[in-house]
Amino acid sequence: MLAIIAAVAFFIAFLINAAEISTNDIFTSTNVMLLGLTLLALHVAGIGGGWSGRGRRR
């Protein structure tokens, strides 16, 4: 789930950068890209992955 949110954040950062939209100091394309990288790192670390094989019983 976090990887999908990271992909959306990367797409928003790309749109801000490509369209040269002027935003405030907090919502810049670089900050959105760094937020996407943080979400992607959390996904790779296993946080927010969804299903867990250990917690399932038959």
C-alpha positions in Angstrom: 0.0 0.0 0.0 2.8 2.4 0.8 4.4 1.8 -2.6 1.2 2.9 -4.3 1.1 6.1 -2.2 4.8 6.7 -3.0 4.0 6.3 -6.8 1.2 8.9 -6.5 3.6 11.2 -4.6 6.2 10.8 -7.3 3.6 11.6 -10.0 2.5 14.7 -8.1 6.1 15.9 -7.8 6.6 15.3 -11.5 3.5 17.3 -12.4 4.6 20.2 -10.1 8.1 20.2 -11.7 7.0 19.7 -15.3 4.3 22.3 -15.2 6.5 24.7 -13.2 3.7 25.4 -10.8 4.6 27.9 -8.1 3.8 26.5 -4.7 4.6 27.6 -1.2 7.9 26.6 0.5 6.6 23.5 2.1 4.8 21.9 -0.9 7.6 21.9 -3.5 8.4 19.1 -5.9 11.5 18.2 -4.0 9.7 17.8 -0.7 7.0 15.7 -2.3 9.7 13.6 -3.9 11.4 13.1 -0.6 8.1 12.1 1.0 7.7 9.5 -1.8 11.2 8.2 -1.1 10.4 7.9 2.6 7.2 6.0 1.8 9.1 3.7 -0.6 11.8 3.1 2.0 9.1 2.1 4.6 7.5 -0.2 2.1 10.9 -1.9 1.3 11.5 -2.2 5.1 8.3 -4.2 5.4 6.1 -1.6 7.1 2.6 -1.4 5.7 3.1 -4.4 3.5 -0.4 -5.8 4.2 -0.5 -9.6 4.6 1.7 -11.3 7.0 2.5 -15.0 6.6 3.3 -15.6 10.3 0.0 -14.4 11.7 -2.2 -16.6 9.6 -3.6 -19.9 10.8 -5.4 -22.7 9.0 
